């Protein structure tokens, strides 16, 4: 049947924990969540009737 909500959230939590617990992170730890968050959105999209390819996150944009 595919991904369930709980499985998608658990997968995100595991990926985020792995990224954030790395001793190599010294600055901008929020940027480490980009990959896991993009995967979470792709996993959740089909649960709300969207194709995973129809949801895209846009990176941070500086304002002038």
Buried (B, 14 or more C-beta within 10 A) or exposed (E): EEBEEEEBBEBBEEBBEEBEEEEEEEEEEEEBBEEBBEBBBBBBBBEEEEEBEEBEEEEEEEEE
